[in-house]
C-alpha cells in the first residue's frame, strides 16, 4: 500500500468522530436529544450542544433529522411513548385518572414537553387511539356536545399545571435559596396575614425540602386541581341530564 492509499485511508476517518458519523442514525440522534432533555428540558440545549455530544458537525444532524424544532417534536413523541396511556373505554373519571396521573411524572422529567403539547397538541399518530378512547369515555358518560370542551379542559389544565412548575424550575439554577428567601420575605411583609402564610407555606412545599417531599407536594396539588375540575364537570353533567 503506497502513500496515496495511506492518505485516502486517513481521510476516510480513523478518529472517533469519523466512526460515530458512519454509524449515526436518526434514532441515535433522537436518543441523544432525549438524554440531553432530561432534567435540563427540551429548550435547555442547542443543536451545537447535541452535535458536540455526538462528535459530529451540526450539518450532519440537519441531514439526518432536520433542525431543532423537528428534534423537539421527536423528543416529545418519545417522552409520550413512555406513558402507559389507556386506549380502552372506561368510566370517564377513571379514564382521565389513568391517563393524566402517570403522565405528570414523565413529562416533569423533561421540562418543556408540557408547554410544547399545549402549543401544538398531541399531533402524533401513536396518540390517536388514546384520544379516541378518552373521547369515547366522555361520550359514553353522556357529555354529548360538551365532550370536546371537557376533554381539552382536562388535558390543558394538566399540561398548564406541569408547565408552570417547569417555568419556575428554570430560575432555580441561579440558586434555589433565592426562591425560598423571596417566599419568606413575602410572608414577613404580609405581617399577621393568615391567608398569605398558608399560601406561602403551600407554595414553598412544592419547591423546598427533600426531593421526595417536593415530588409528593407537587403531585398532591396536581391531583387536587384535576379532581376539582372533574367535580365541576360531573356536576354540570348531572344538572344537564336532570333537566
Secondary structure, DSSP 8 states (H G I E B T S, - for coil): --HHHHHHHHHH--SHHHHHHHH--HHHHHHHHHHHHTTT-TTS--HHHHHHHHTS-HHHHHHHH-SHHHHHHHHHHHHHTTS----S---HHHHHHHHHHHHHHHHHHSTTHHHHHHHH----GGGHHHHHHHHHHHHHHT-GGGHHHHHHHHHHHHHHHHHHHHHHHTTTTT-HHHHHHHHHHHHHHTTT-HHHHHHHHHHHHTTSS-HHHHHHHHHHHHHHHHHHHHHHHHHHHHHHHH-
